[in-house]
Amino acid sequence: AGEDDAEDADRNVDPEDPRSYYSISKKISETLDGAFYANQYTNPDNYYAHYHGTGPEIYNQTLGQFDYFVAGVGTGGTISGTGAFLKEKMPNVKVLGIDIEGSILAHYHKTGEMSASKPYIVEGIGDGFLPENIKFPIIDEFETVGDEESLVMARRLLKEEGIYCGGSCGSAVMGAIKHAQKNPNKKDYLIILPDSGSRYL
């Protein structure tokens, strides 16, 4: 088990499907000696790591001098844990979640209804199910972006800013820009970029 299973993984199937990345990672953890299944979608340690770590780090470094906290939404731990801490310290801060076209998360936040997901390329954000670590009441708004504009922005961040990040970081920046363009009042956005471009080489 392990390498062969990982090569057979398919990201365009339901999470419960035996070929999904979720099912295969769980299978590997059950069959590979010493493996541990972190289960980041439901494990509350994901949320609390950001509540006790990322949130205080951001607040201490910025003293809360921003209006929007922006993060891509995948497992939900980063945006929910960080957002919860920041809202305790900064009652007026808004939490902006970035979703990718094809994912169901933004639609669910807006309507409370499940929809069918569609394939997309950007990794690390979006889902076709509702991870338990997403605390939707903490997220004030969602902005949805597409694959192409996300990947183009990731390249721009490398070329223009020297930030070597992956596609989901491009999504986060692009989503913040789109949101800011719709906002008539100037606001300060703090965007978290947790991904490295090295894994995509």
Backbone as ProteinMPNN parsed JSONL, in Angstrom:
{"seq_chain_A": "AGEDDAEDADRNVDPEDPRSYYSISKKISETLDGAFYANQYTNPDNYYAHYHGTGPEIYNQTLGQFDYFVAGVGTGGTISGTGAFLKEKMPNVKVLGIDIEGSILAHYHKTGEMSASKPYIVEGIGDGFLPENIKFPIIDEFETVGDEESLVMARRLLKEEGIYCGGSCGSAVMGAIKHAQKNPNKKDYLIILPDSGSRYL", "coords_chain_A": {"N_chain_A": [[0.855, -1.193, 0.0], [0.363, 2.311, -0.454], [2.452, 4.018, -2.348], [1.529, 3.05, -4.882], [-1.241, 3.174, -4.479], [-1.587, 5.928, -4.113], [-0.968, 6.867, -6.652], [-3.175, 6.032, -8.022], [-5.179, 7.679, -7.207], [-8.035, 9.798, -7.527], [-9.193, 12.974, -8.12], [-11.619, 13.803, -9.011], [-13.904, 12.515, -8.156], [-16.551, 11.47, -5.903], [-16.092, 12.18, -2.371], [-16.465, 9.861, -0.804], [-15.937, 7.805, -2.495], [-13.936, 4.99, -3.263], [-11.685, 5.61, -4.799], [-11.076, 8.211, -4.287], [-9.001, 10.94, -3.109], [-9.313, 11.305, -0.392], [-10.314, 8.828, 0.58], [-8.225, 7.121, -0.171], [-6.028, 8.173, 1.249], [-6.828, 7.612, 3.827], [-6.897, 4.815, 3.715], [-4.185, 4.249, 3.284], [-3.144, 5.103, 5.73], [-4.151, 3.183, 7.393], [-2.913, 0.886, 6.599], [-0.18, 1.252, 6.36], [2.694, 0.945, 8.194], [3.226, 2.842, 11.049], [1.987, 5.077, 10.058], [-0.166, 7.973, 10.233], [-3.427, 9.156, 10.354], [-4.393, 12.243, 9.781], [-6.785, 13.535, 9.256], [-7.769, 16.172, 8.5], [-10.068, 17.536, 7.813], [-12.072, 17.065, 9.681], [-10.86, 16.881, 12.143], [-10.624, 18.505, 15.167], [-8.284, 19.676, 16.072], [-7.116, 20.96, 13.942], [-8.635, 23.326, 13.573], [-8.206, 24.478, 16.162], [-5.437, 24.795, 16.216], [-5.048, 26.996, 14.584], [-6.627, 28.844, 15.87], [-5.292, 29.139, 18.311], [-2.717, 29.621, 17.435], [-2.138, 30.784, 14.685], [-3.991, 32.951, 14.588], [-3.385, 34.594, 16.995], [-0.695, 35.177, 16.275], [-0.961, 36.722, 13.926], [-2.481, 38.867, 14.924], [-0.786, 39.939, 16.907], [1.376, 40.77, 15.361], [0.3, 42.71, 13.723], [-1.278, 44.349, 15.221], [-3.945, 44.466, 14.782], [-4.522, 46.153, 12.63], [-6.217, 46.197, 10.208], [-8.961, 45.62, 7.939], [-10.232, 43.47, 6.696], [-9.911, 39.98, 6.991], [-8.543, 37.573, 4.992], [-8.809, 34.413, 3.48], [-8.241, 31.383, 1.687], [-10.675, 28.789, 1.403], [-10.721, 25.559, 2.42], [-10.202, 22.961, 4.078], [-11.176, 24.367, 6.185], [-10.052, 24.942, 8.632], [-8.026, 26.962, 8.858], [-9.282, 29.474, 8.123], [-11.496, 29.488, 9.841], [-10.549, 29.019, 12.507], [-8.562, 31.052, 12.798], [-10.105, 33.276, 12.094], [-12.069, 33.238, 14.136], [-10.556, 33.833, 16.439], [-9.559, 36.406, 15.741], [-11.921, 37.867, 15.561], [-12.72, 37.953, 18.195], [-10.846, 39.688, 19.254], [-11.054, 41.874, 17.597], [-13.766, 43.393, 17.025], [-14.907, 44.577, 14.753], [-13.75, 43.463, 12.516], [-13.887, 41.857, 9.336], [-14.434, 38.665, 7.888], [-13.339, 37.172, 5.038], [-13.973, 34.658, 2.859], [-12.41, 32.68, 0.365], [-13.366, 30.985, -2.468], [-13.319, 28.441, -5.015], [-14.348, 28.318, -8.422], [-16.637, 25.801, -9.165], [-16.559, 24.485, -6.794], [-18.619, 23.846, -3.868], [-18.824, 25.456, -1.634], [-19.063, 28.357, -1.343], [-21.574, 28.766, -2.485], [-23.168, 27.268, -0.729], [-22.8, 28.741, 1.64], [-24.088, 31.103, 0.966], [-26.743, 30.335, 0.328], [-27.513, 28.187, 1.923], [-28.035, 25.774, 0.839], [-27.238, 22.614, -0.599], [-25.236, 21.91, -3.467], [-24.271, 20.617, -6.689], [-20.91, 19.721, -7.194], [-18.254, 20.714, -9.46], [-15.523, 19.766, -11.605], [-12.294, 21.214, -10.918], [-9.105, 22.895, -11.151], [-7.283, 24.171, -9.354], [-5.629, 23.456, -6.346], [-6.201, 22.713, -2.856], [-8.129, 24.516, -1.989], [-11.72, 24.871, -1.804], [-14.4, 22.472, -2.116], [-16.395, 19.476, -2.511], [-18.05, 18.747, -0.569], [-19.12, 19.368, 2.85], [-16.814, 20.265, 5.034], [-16.289, 19.569, 8.49], [-14.718, 21.341, 9.912], [-15.149, 23.836, 8.859], [-16.528, 26.675, 9.988], [-19.19, 28.154, 9.31], [-20.685, 30.454, 10.284], [-18.658, 32.18, 11.152], [-17.516, 33.192, 8.896], [-17.941, 36.006, 7.024], [-18.365, 36.786, 4.348], [-18.126, 35.468, 1.006], [-15.938, 35.176, -1.778], [-15.745, 34.193, -5.112], [-13.513, 32.637, -7.348], [-11.888, 31.878, -10.5], [-10.096, 29.104, -12.067], [-8.097, 29.857, -14.038], [-7.563, 32.655, -13.613], [-6.63, 32.492, -11.026], [-4.266, 30.95, -11.215], [-2.772, 32.525, -12.948], [-2.442, 34.771, -11.31], [-0.884, 33.638, -9.279], [1.509, 33.245, -10.662], [2.106, 35.916, -11.206], [2.548, 36.862, -8.624], [4.949, 35.619, -8.01], [6.651, 36.672, -10.001], [6.388, 39.496, -9.761], [6.378, 40.128, -7.035], [8.059, 38.406, -5.75], [7.07, 36.282, -4.306], [6.77, 32.997, -3.757], [4.438, 30.989, -4.425], [1.583, 28.727, -4.406], [-1.296, 27.78, -6.476], [-3.655, 28.155, -4.926], [-3.033, 30.282, -3.307], [-2.816, 32.262, -5.206], [-5.497, 32.349, -5.815], [-6.529, 33.401, -3.416], [-5.43, 36.009, -3.33], [-6.427, 37.049, -5.733], [-9.168, 36.877, -5.225], [-9.427, 38.695, -3.102], [-8.734, 41.054, -4.429], [-10.818, 41.225, -6.325], [-12.972, 41.538, -4.589], [-12.284, 43.954, -3.338], [-12.427, 45.695, -5.5], [-15.138, 45.899, -5.844], [-15.874, 47.265, -3.659], [-16.709, 50.369, -2.548], [-15.494, 51.934, -0.602], [-12.264, 52.475, 0.665], [-10.437, 49.803, 1.931], [-8.397, 47.855, 4.189], [-6.775, 44.848, 3.536], [-5.874, 41.772, 4.896], [-4.204, 39.065, 3.811], [-3.841, 35.636, 3.926], [-1.232, 33.508, 2.922], [-0.658, 30.4, 2.606], [0.696, 28.476, 1.129], [3.287, 26.828, -0.726], [5.061, 27.24, -3.794], [6.773, 25.243, -4.564], [5.948, 22.575, -4.513], [4.571, 22.198, -6.843], [6.242, 22.112, -8.978]], "CA_chain_A": [[0.0, 0.0, 0.0], [1.106, 3.557, -0.388], [2.768, 4.722, -3.582], [0.627, 2.638, -5.957], [-2.56, 3.722, -4.168], [-1.572, 7.376, -4.343], [-0.98, 7.103, -8.092], [-4.521, 5.73, -8.506], [-6.139, 8.625, -6.643], [-8.777, 10.606, -8.485], [-9.792, 14.099, -7.409], [-12.894, 14.144, -9.634], [-14.936, 11.581, -7.709], [-17.096, 11.811, -4.587], [-15.154, 11.881, -1.292], [-16.654, 8.508, -0.284], [-15.507, 6.856, -3.514], [-12.643, 4.383, -2.889], [-10.607, 6.202, -5.599], [-10.847, 9.613, -3.917], [-7.811, 11.205, -2.291], [-9.687, 11.145, 1.014], [-10.387, 7.398, 0.884], [-6.905, 6.506, -0.33], [-5.153, 8.569, 2.36], [-7.262, 6.85, 5.009], [-6.463, 3.433, 3.512], [-2.74, 4.202, 3.507], [-2.878, 5.227, 7.167], [-4.557, 1.935, 8.052], [-2.101, -0.245, 6.152], [1.239, 1.585, 6.382], [3.199, 0.951, 9.562], [3.665, 4.139, 11.553], [1.249, 6.185, 9.446], [-1.183, 8.617, 11.068], [-4.446, 9.828, 9.541], [-4.67, 13.516, 10.455], [-8.189, 13.851, 9.033], [-7.804, 17.618, 8.715], [-11.396, 18.082, 7.559], [-12.924, 16.937, 10.863], [-10.07, 16.909, 13.368], [-10.7, 19.856, 15.748], [-6.944, 20.242, 16.272], [-6.872, 21.853, 12.817], [-9.246, 24.603, 13.962], [-7.58, 25.044, 17.362], [-4.059, 25.217, 15.899], [-5.127, 28.348, 14.036], [-7.195, 29.711, 16.907], [-4.261, 29.398, 19.331], [-1.424, 29.935, 16.828], [-2.149, 31.745, 13.575], [-4.732, 34.154, 14.979], [-2.56, 35.458, 17.838], [0.489, 35.641, 15.546], [-1.385, 37.818, 13.045], [-2.902, 40.021, 15.732], [0.383, 40.524, 17.577], [2.251, 41.41, 14.384], [-0.371, 43.813, 13.021], [-2.089, 45.099, 16.187], [-5.304, 44.551, 14.266], [-4.673, 47.296, 11.721], [-6.766, 45.802, 8.918], [-10.422, 45.545, 7.943], [-10.665, 42.151, 6.24], [-9.015, 38.825, 7.018], [-8.873, 36.813, 3.783], [-8.152, 33.107, 3.367], [-8.9, 30.354, 0.899], [-11.42, 27.86, 2.253], [-10.624, 24.156, 2.024], [-10.625, 22.195, 5.257], [-11.875, 25.292, 7.065], [-9.333, 25.191, 9.878], [-7.316, 28.244, 8.851], [-10.178, 30.63, 8.143], [-12.406, 29.449, 10.99], [-9.809, 29.209, 13.753], [-7.972, 32.386, 12.799], [-11.199, 34.237, 12.089], [-12.704, 33.277, 15.453], [-9.684, 34.579, 17.351], [-9.505, 37.814, 15.36], [-13.199, 38.51, 15.881], [-12.735, 38.216, 19.635], [-9.981, 40.846, 19.5], [-11.387, 42.968, 16.675], [-15.2, 43.205, 16.751], [-15.317, 45.098, 13.447], [-13.079, 42.805, 11.403], [-14.702, 40.986, 8.497], [-13.729, 37.482, 7.403], [-13.682, 36.922, 3.639], [-13.542, 33.352, 2.376], [-12.216, 32.564, -1.081], [-13.729, 29.672, -2.993], [-12.971, 28.261, -6.419], [-15.484, 27.921, -9.246], [-16.774, 24.347, -9.199], [-16.753, 24.083, -5.405], [-19.968, 24.123, -3.357], [-18.772, 26.144, -0.353], [-19.623, 29.713, -1.406], [-23.01, 28.619, -2.736], [-23.803, 26.819, 0.512], [-22.776, 29.863, 2.583], [-25.06, 32.102, 0.529], [-28.12, 29.834, 0.224], [-27.823, 27.108, 2.852], [-28.411, 24.607, 0.053], [-26.178, 21.851, -1.247], [-25.257, 21.91, -4.923], [-23.326, 19.655, -7.266], [-19.597, 20.29, -7.5], [-17.718, 20.461, -10.797], [-14.057, 19.679, -11.528], [-11.47, 22.415, -11.017], [-7.676, 22.564, -11.148], [-6.578, 24.695, -8.183], [-5.642, 22.541, -5.203], [-6.096, 23.269, -1.513], [-9.351, 25.214, -1.594], [-12.929, 24.332, -2.405], [-14.762, 21.087, -1.824], [-17.701, 19.004, -2.951], [-18.783, 18.379, 0.648], [-18.975, 20.388, 3.886], [-15.926, 19.847, 6.12], [-16.734, 19.97, 9.829], [-13.899, 22.444, 10.427], [-15.627, 25.135, 8.37], [-17.554, 27.271, 10.855], [-19.75, 29.137, 8.386], [-21.051, 31.741, 10.891], [-17.478, 33.034, 11.328], [-17.194, 33.773, 7.587], [-18.933, 37.028, 6.682], [-18.626, 36.824, 2.912], [-17.299, 34.651, 0.116], [-15.661, 35.623, -3.151], [-15.419, 33.02, -5.914], [-12.586, 32.924, -8.44], [-11.694, 30.777, -11.432], [-8.773, 28.474, -12.152], [-7.113, 30.584, -14.837], [-7.146, 33.894, -12.954], [-5.875, 32.114, -9.832], [-2.927, 30.508, -11.6], [-2.083, 33.706, -13.48], [-2.048, 35.601, -10.174], [0.229, 32.975, -8.6], [2.704, 33.564, -11.451], [2.396, 37.341, -10.999], [3.117, 37.033, -7.284], [6.356, 35.229, -8.098], [7.391, 37.581, -10.878], [6.329, 40.9, -9.35], [6.55, 40.317, -5.592], [9.017, 37.445, -5.204], [6.358, 35.352, -3.421], [6.749, 31.72, -4.465], [3.285, 30.318, -3.838], [0.79, 27.873, -5.277], [-2.51, 28.304, -7.079], [-4.663, 28.598, -3.964], [-2.628, 31.624, -2.869], [-3.26, 33.125, -6.285], [-6.943, 32.502, -5.632], [-6.791, 34.287, -2.28], [-5.11, 37.38, -3.727], [-7.383, 37.442, -6.766], [-10.458, 37.073, -4.579], [-9.373, 39.954, -2.354], [-8.754, 42.147, -5.408], [-12.176, 41.32, -6.863], [-13.821, 42.082, -3.524], [-11.921, 45.364, -3.147], [-12.908, 46.459, -6.658], [-16.576, 46.106, -5.668], [-16.08, 48.001, -2.421], [-16.42, 51.782, -2.836], [-14.667, 52.513, 0.461], [-10.941, 51.842, 0.753], [-10.268, 48.916, 3.084], [-7.134, 47.127, 4.26], [-6.985, 43.402, 3.498], [-4.778, 40.9, 5.293], [-4.419, 37.813, 3.081], [-2.89, 34.597, 4.341], [-0.737, 32.713, 1.807], [-0.018, 29.287, 3.317], [1.149, 27.428, 0.217], [4.537, 27.05, -1.446], [5.02, 26.814, -5.194], [7.735, 24.175, -4.841], [5.301, 21.267, -4.698], [3.95, 22.131, -8.15], [7.255, 22.091, -10.033]], "C_chain_A": [[0.882, 1.231, 0.0], [1.267, 4.181, -1.752], [1.815, 4.357, -4.719], [-0.764, 3.198, -5.733], [-2.612, 5.2, -4.491], [-1.628, 7.687, -5.826], [-2.358, 6.861, -8.692], [-5.563, 6.717, -8.017], [-6.759, 9.479, -7.742], [-9.465, 11.733, -7.725], [-11.153, 14.477, -7.965], [-13.975, 13.11, -9.342], [-15.427, 12.018, -6.338], [-16.109, 11.433, -3.491], [-15.257, 10.45, -0.754], [-16.178, 7.433, -1.254], [-14.143, 6.292, -3.123], [-11.446, 4.964, -3.644], [-10.281, 7.631, -5.19], [-9.575, 9.738, -3.085], [-8.107, 10.968, -0.817], [-9.668, 9.664, 1.407], [-9.015, 6.749, 0.817], [-5.973, 6.908, 0.803], [-5.539, 7.818, 3.628], [-6.79, 5.404, 4.913], [-4.961, 3.293, 3.781], [-2.431, 4.253, 5.001], [-3.207, 3.947, 7.918], [-3.634, 0.772, 7.706], [-0.598, 0.004, 6.236], [1.705, 1.718, 7.825], [3.703, 2.34, 9.945], [2.925, 5.328, 10.971], [0.176, 6.708, 10.407], [-2.138, 9.374, 10.164], [-4.873, 11.105, 10.261], [-6.13, 13.93, 10.338], [-8.454, 15.344, 9.249], [-9.169, 18.242, 8.484], [-12.296, 18.03, 8.79], [-12.157, 17.022, 12.181], [-10.083, 18.323, 13.965], [-9.341, 20.479, 16.025], [-6.569, 21.182, 15.138], [-7.395, 23.254, 13.163], [-8.475, 25.255, 15.112], [-6.129, 25.458, 17.135], [-4.055, 26.648, 15.384], [-5.722, 29.328, 15.043], [-6.115, 30.107, 17.918], [-2.926, 29.846, 18.74], [-1.484, 31.056, 15.802], [-2.844, 33.045, 13.953], [-3.924, 35.082, 15.87], [-1.321, 35.997, 17.126], [0.134, 36.835, 14.654], [-1.725, 39.06, 13.865], [-1.699, 40.72, 16.378], [1.295, 41.262, 16.599], [1.626, 42.631, 13.722], [-1.097, 44.765, 13.964], [-3.501, 45.358, 15.646], [-5.555, 45.689, 13.31], [-5.086, 46.843, 10.317], [-8.274, 45.607, 9.078], [-10.955, 44.162, 7.581], [-9.553, 41.134, 6.452], [-9.469, 37.921, 5.883], [-8.096, 35.502, 3.775], [-8.948, 32.227, 2.42], [-9.558, 29.361, 1.839], [-11.342, 26.46, 1.661], [-11.109, 23.296, 3.166], [-11.406, 23.066, 6.231], [-11.117, 25.662, 8.318], [-8.687, 26.558, 9.929], [-8.28, 29.407, 8.998], [-11.046, 30.65, 9.392], [-11.679, 29.694, 12.309], [-9.217, 30.595, 13.869], [-9.062, 33.445, 12.898], [-11.869, 34.363, 13.441], [-11.863, 34.072, 16.438], [-9.71, 36.064, 17.024], [-10.803, 38.533, 15.709], [-13.343, 38.778, 17.387], [-11.937, 39.471, 19.972], [-10.425, 42.086, 18.735], [-12.856, 42.839, 16.274], [-15.638, 43.656, 15.362], [-14.656, 44.406, 12.259], [-14.071, 41.932, 10.644], [-13.833, 39.84, 7.993], [-14.26, 37.157, 6.012], [-13.102, 35.582, 3.211], [-13.435, 33.336, 0.873], [-12.484, 31.12, -1.5], [-13.389, 29.639, -4.481], [-14.213, 27.837, -7.202], [-15.489, 26.404, -9.41], [-16.998, 23.775, -7.815], [-18.171, 24.461, -4.948], [-19.978, 25.075, -2.163], [-19.409, 27.533, -0.37], [-21.131, 29.655, -1.616], [-23.739, 28.208, -1.456], [-23.87, 27.963, 1.527], [-23.875, 30.87, 2.249], [-26.498, 31.61, 0.649], [-28.511, 28.824, 1.294], [-28.212, 25.822, 2.151], [-27.18, 23.925, -0.541], [-26.348, 21.942, -2.758], [-24.26, 20.871, -5.406], [-22.007, 20.353, -7.564], [-19.193, 19.927, -8.92], [-16.197, 20.426, -10.696], [-13.392, 21.051, -11.644], [-10.027, 22.012, -10.794], [-6.98, 22.983, -9.864], [-6.74, 23.74, -7.006], [-5.623, 23.319, -3.888], [-7.278, 24.093, -1.06], [-10.523, 24.588, -2.326], [-13.154, 22.889, -2.003], [-16.116, 20.777, -2.43], [-18.521, 18.499, -1.788], [-18.504, 19.464, 1.677], [-18.089, 19.879, 5.012], [-16.409, 20.382, 7.468], [-15.943, 21.148, 10.372], [-14.261, 23.799, 9.833], [-16.749, 25.59, 9.283], [-18.158, 28.435, 10.064], [-20.165, 30.453, 9.051], [-19.871, 32.695, 11.096], [-17.158, 33.778, 10.031], [-18.309, 34.743, 7.195], [-19.333, 36.988, 5.22], [-17.724, 35.822, 2.206], [-17.078, 35.407, -1.186], [-15.222, 34.375, -3.907], [-14.539, 33.429, -7.09], [-12.427, 31.681, -9.313], [-10.27, 30.257, -11.434], [-7.754, 29.374, -12.84], [-6.634, 31.843, -14.128], [-6.352, 33.608, -11.683], [-4.436, 31.757, -10.182], [-2.113, 31.649, -12.197], [-1.602, 34.589, -12.327], [-0.892, 34.963, -9.406], [1.54, 33.256, -9.332], [3.101, 35.029, -11.253], [3.031, 37.578, -9.628], [4.594, 36.66, -7.269], [7.158, 36.275, -8.861], [7.482, 38.995, -10.311], [6.64, 41.127, -7.874], [7.587, 39.378, -4.972], [8.388, 36.484, -4.216], [6.127, 34.065, -4.202], [5.637, 30.862, -3.869], [2.557, 29.479, -4.88], [-0.493, 28.538, -5.738], [-3.534, 28.81, -6.085], [-4.316, 29.966, -3.385], [-2.985, 32.65, -3.94], [-4.759, 33.377, -6.192], [-7.245, 33.504, -4.532], [-6.539, 35.747, -2.648], [-6.117, 37.88, -4.757], [-8.753, 37.71, -6.162], [-10.509, 38.371, -3.792], [-9.433, 41.149, -3.297], [-10.164, 42.333, -5.966], [-13.127, 41.933, -5.829], [-13.549, 43.569, -3.345], [-12.436, 46.226, -4.292], [-14.403, 46.748, -6.554], [-16.888, 46.991, -4.469], [-15.734, 49.47, -2.646], [-15.532, 52.455, -1.802], [-13.349, 51.756, 0.565], [-10.834, 51.041, 2.045], [-8.89, 48.269, 3.024], [-7.428, 45.637, 4.388], [-5.719, 42.691, 3.973], [-5.08, 39.528, 4.695], [-3.386, 36.798, 3.531], [-2.546, 33.734, 3.128], [0.034, 31.52, 2.361], [0.662, 28.242, 2.432], [2.47, 27.814, -0.43], [4.412, 26.56, -2.873], [5.883, 25.601, -5.482], [7.081, 22.841, -5.128], [4.676, 21.106, -6.082], [4.958, 22.094, -9.291], [7.17, 20.83, -10.891]], "O_chain_A": [[2.037, 1.172, 0.421], [0.339, 4.804, -2.269], [1.342, 5.236, -5.439], [-1.408, 3.65, -6.679], [-3.583, 5.674, -5.081], [-2.263, 8.661, -6.229], [-2.685, 7.412, -9.744], [-6.732, 6.6, -8.385], [-6.118, 9.83, -8.732], [-10.23, 11.482, -6.794], [-11.79, 15.39, -7.441], [-14.85, 12.859, -10.17], [-14.791, 12.844, -5.683], [-15.36, 10.468, -3.648], [-14.262, 9.886, -0.301], [-16.033, 6.272, -0.869], [-13.274, 7.049, -2.692], [-10.31, 4.831, -3.188], [-9.314, 8.209, -5.687], [-9.131, 8.784, -2.447], [-7.25, 10.484, -0.078], [-9.088, 9.289, 2.426], [-8.68, 5.916, 1.659], [-5.199, 6.078, 1.28], [-4.672, 7.433, 4.413], [-6.336, 4.828, 5.902], [-4.524, 2.339, 4.424], [-1.559, 3.53, 5.482], [-2.613, 3.658, 8.957], [-3.578, -0.217, 8.438], [0.183, -0.946, 6.188], [1.163, 2.519, 8.587], [4.515, 2.933, 9.234], [3.199, 6.469, 11.344], [-0.317, 5.982, 11.27], [-1.71, 10.145, 9.306], [-5.625, 11.053, 11.234], [-6.657, 14.602, 11.225], [-9.272, 15.721, 10.088], [-9.408, 19.369, 8.916], [-13.191, 18.863, 8.932], [-12.766, 17.219, 13.233], [-9.597, 19.255, 13.324], [-9.249, 21.694, 16.196], [-5.784, 22.109, 15.342], [-6.667, 24.241, 13.053], [-8.132, 26.435, 15.048], [-5.641, 26.378, 17.791], [-3.159, 27.426, 15.712], [-5.359, 30.505, 15.062], [-6.034, 31.264, 18.329], [-2.087, 30.392, 19.457], [-0.947, 32.142, 16.021], [-2.333, 34.127, 13.665], [-3.782, 36.259, 15.542], [-0.933, 37.145, 17.345], [0.849, 37.837, 14.635], [-1.304, 40.168, 13.534], [-1.617, 41.948, 16.387], [1.917, 42.26, 16.961], [2.34, 43.496, 13.215], [-1.49, 45.861, 13.562], [-4.153, 46.336, 16.008], [-6.689, 46.152, 13.186], [-4.366, 47.088, 9.35], [-8.789, 45.451, 10.185], [-11.991, 43.733, 8.088], [-8.394, 41.394, 6.133], [-10.638, 37.543, 5.814], [-6.892, 35.475, 4.027], [-10.174, 32.312, 2.357], [-9.065, 29.116, 2.939], [-11.826, 26.205, 0.559], [-12.284, 22.936, 3.225], [-12.209, 22.559, 7.014], [-11.498, 26.607, 9.008], [-8.788, 27.25, 10.943], [-8.122, 30.237, 9.893], [-11.306, 31.719, 9.946], [-12.137, 30.484, 13.135], [-9.345, 31.246, 14.906], [-8.959, 34.388, 13.683], [-12.208, 35.469, 13.861], [-12.391, 34.893, 17.189], [-9.864, 36.895, 17.92], [-10.775, 39.696, 16.113], [-14.015, 39.727, 17.791], [-12.309, 40.228, 20.869], [-10.197, 43.212, 19.176], [-13.15, 42.216, 15.253], [-16.641, 43.166, 14.845], [-14.967, 44.726, 11.112], [-14.978, 41.345, 11.233], [-12.65, 40.022, 7.707], [-15.449, 36.902, 5.823], [-11.885, 35.397, 3.202], [-14.272, 33.912, 0.178], [-11.909, 30.175, -0.96], [-13.198, 30.677, -5.115], [-15.038, 27.078, -6.693], [-14.471, 25.802, -9.752], [-17.566, 22.692, -7.676], [-18.832, 25.293, -5.57], [-21.055, 25.468, -1.717], [-20.215, 27.85, 0.505], [-21.878, 30.411, -0.994], [-24.803, 28.742, -1.143], [-24.887, 28.133, 2.2], [-24.513, 31.422, 3.145], [-27.382, 32.377, 1.031], [-29.698, 28.62, 1.551], [-28.671, 24.877, 2.794], [-26.213, 24.58, -0.93], [-27.466, 22.038, -3.263], [-23.498, 20.314, -4.616], [-21.991, 21.45, -8.122], [-19.705, 18.975, -9.509], [-15.638, 21.013, -9.77], [-13.863, 21.928, -12.369], [-9.752, 20.916, -10.305], [-6.165, 22.228, -9.334], [-7.842, 23.278, -6.709], [-5.1, 24.431, -3.814], [-7.426, 24.349, 0.135], [-10.359, 23.879, -3.319], [-12.228, 22.18, -1.606], [-16.876, 21.669, -2.808], [-19.573, 17.891, -1.985], [-17.732, 20.385, 1.409], [-18.561, 19.13, 5.868], [-16.881, 21.515, 7.563], [-16.45, 21.887, 11.215], [-13.725, 24.818, 10.269], [-17.803, 24.957, 9.343], [-17.68, 29.566, 10.149], [-20.009, 31.502, 8.426], [-20.075, 33.905, 11.204], [-16.593, 34.872, 10.065], [-19.467, 34.352, 7.052], [-20.509, 37.138, 4.89], [-16.701, 35.39, 2.739], [-17.93, 36.177, -1.629], [-14.419, 33.591, -3.402], [-14.789, 34.441, -7.744], [-12.787, 30.575, -8.91], [-9.36, 30.877, -10.883], [-6.677, 29.629, -12.3], [-5.429, 32.083, -14.045], [-5.49, 34.4, -11.303], [-3.499, 32.209, -9.523], [-0.904, 31.734, -11.979], [-0.481, 35.097, -12.361], [-0.008, 35.675, -8.93], [2.57, 33.48, -8.695], [4.286, 35.347, -11.146], [3.941, 38.397, -9.491], [5.397, 37.307, -6.596], [8.22, 36.707, -8.411], [8.539, 39.623, -10.376], [7.114, 42.2, -7.5], [7.951, 39.535, -3.806], [9.086, 35.923, -3.371], [5.383, 34.044, -5.183], [5.864, 30.104, -2.926], [2.873, 29.518, -6.069], [-0.75, 29.703, -5.435], [-4.221, 29.794, -6.358], [-5.21, 30.726, -3.012], [-3.403, 33.765, -3.629], [-5.231, 34.483, -6.457], [-8.116, 34.359, -4.689], [-7.341, 36.621, -2.318], [-6.603, 39.007, -4.661], [-9.425, 38.667, -6.545], [-11.522, 39.07, -3.81], [-10.101, 42.141, -3.007], [-10.651, 43.459, -6.071], [-13.981, 42.751, -6.171], [-14.483, 44.36, -3.216], [-12.84, 47.368, -4.074], [-14.883, 47.734, -7.113], [-18.029, 47.416, -4.283], [-14.575, 49.79, -2.911], [-14.881, 53.454, -2.108], [-13.334, 50.526, 0.553], [-11.113, 51.558, 3.127], [-8.291, 48.149, 1.955], [-8.22, 45.216, 5.231], [-4.622, 42.983, 3.498], [-6.088, 38.905, 5.031], [-2.187, 37.077, 3.515], [-3.431, 33.285, 2.399], [1.245, 31.609, 2.567], [1.152, 27.231, 2.935], [2.738, 28.994, -0.654], [3.73, 25.569, -3.133], [5.744, 24.986, -6.539], [7.609, 22.052, -5.911], [4.292, 19.999, -6.459], [4.565, 22.049, -10.457], [7.956, 20.663, -11.824]]}, "name": "protein", "num_of_chains": 1, "seq": "AGEDDAEDADRNVDPEDPRSYYSISKKISETLDGAFYANQYTNPDNYYAHYHGTGPEIYNQTLGQFDYFVAGVGTGGTISGTGAFLKEKMPNVKVLGIDIEGSILAHYHKTGEMSASKPYIVEGIGDGFLPENIKFPIIDEFETVGDEESLVMARRLLKEEGIYCGGSCGSAVMGAIKHAQKNPNKKDYLIILPDSGSRYL"}
